[in-house]
Amino acid sequence: MAVVSVGKLSETGRHQRLDAEFYQPQYFIDFSKGDWEPIREFLEICQYGISQAMIEEPKGCSIFRMDDIKDCFLLDDEVKYIEIPKEAFGQFKLEINDVLFNRVNAEEFVGRTGIFKLSGDYVFASYLIRLRVKPDCQILPDYLNIFLNTKFGKKQIRRFSRRAVNQANVNAEELRNFRIVLIPLEIQSQICQLSDEAWSKIELSKSLYSQAENLLLEELRLKDFKPKYALSYTANLSKAFGVRRVDAEYFQPAYEQVIKRVVDYQDGYTTLLRCVETVRADFDPTKYSDNSFYYVELADIDASIGIIHSRSEIKGEEAPSRARRVLRRDDIIVSSVEGSLEKVALVDEEHEGSLASTGFFQFRARATYPEVLLLLLKSIVLQAQLKRECAGTILTAVSNDSLKKILIPLLPHETQQKIVSLVQQCHKARKKAKELLEEAKRKVEQAIETASLN
């Protein structure tokens, strides 16, 4: 059904917006109730980031991108790097409690906001806007960050977004004009405490995952192992014919070094497919055109600890052709595409029943624990083998047939139990962090709604 909204001509001049979307009633907030002020009144800095080519090699300093904003924080698990001139570094160096706002991308990603809690040298990309709150003002940085993640922040983000074909944008001047409610500093301090507790849980989750990873590598005697990538090498023609591969990368000796470590493992090894069931991607959501589904794709995976950190909601009739996998709790999804093989996640109860892209393999553990399988798939043990099996021209990926060649070590039961415990504690800590952040959002929304009644 069509929705009709009527706005005053004076409003169009004030905002310099004629698009009907800007005046949709679902974005309306009654600013006459409560003490609403423009964000600009509390900002020391509102600044775009640096535009410069990024590199994978850890040289120069780390640079944050949109994908590094997760659950209201900036996480450095998958950052890129830039070599920035010294004279420019100071201009873009992040300080504790700086807030970064993603200003441009697909509409569902515009407005993604996170606060910086790390130490070290970090800068931020040009499609992010840095907000730095004035010292000793009526707004605390954590409150600003959480506010922009609440429904009151998101309404303004959606309203001010300038939409193009596949992209939306909110510029710095529009962001400065967003309004925020002045709630008591006592409540803001409670928000800060919840935010700090959530950050502590995130750091704990990373520590627990690192412990599990170290346990695995020590068990396999791979703790300090770094395969040597040769610049030149030879391979027998008979071997090339045997594996039906003639590309040089396949015969890189570094991959053989990893496989040899698995084959020589003291407790033995087996093939991946003897330990898992591969789940077919055969569900067609377009047959259920009126139904709503949650959809998980590569960008929704937090590769640092192997979880699904976000998802989108789609109608069956609008589902992309690649949305063909139905997830079950304890399934492992693994990217099959070169360049994103590290995107591996264990499906939890929250994401059971969600759809996932055909860009993933979907494994169901049979002869091992899902948590152990997750760790192996994310480790050098299987990452090197998957990378070796990548083939193709336009889209280089691992084929289903190649999975038959993947080898995994047979870990002792005691080691597996320790890994399971650490991974479960890791994921539990991250889940608790999300719960604390949701509590902070509810607290902000309740304070705003209470203020609007007075």
Buried (B, 14 or more C-beta within 10 A) or exposed (E): EEEEEEBEEEEBEEBEBEEEEBBBEEBEBEEEBBBBBEBBBBBEEBBBBBEBEBEEEEEBBBBBBBBBBBBBBBBBEBBBBBEBEEEEBEEBBBEEBBBBBBBBBEBEBBBBBBBBBBEEEBBBBBBBBBBBBEEEEBBBBBBBBBBBBBEBBBBBBBBBBBBEEEBBBBEBEBBBEBBBBBBEEEBBEBBBEBBEBBBBBBBBBBEBBBBBBEBBBEBBEBEEEEBEEEEEEEBEEEEBEEEEBEEEEBBBBBBBBBBEBBEEBEEEBBEBBEBBEEBEBEBEBEEBEEEEBBBBBBBBBBBBBBBBBBBBEBBBEEBBEBBBBBBBEBBBBBBBBBEBBBBBBBBBEBBBEBBBBBBBBBBBBEEBBBBBBBBBBBBBBBBBBBBBBBBEEEEEBBEEEBBEBBBBBBBEEEBBBBBBBBBBBBBBBBBBBBEBBBBBBEBBBEBBEEBBEE
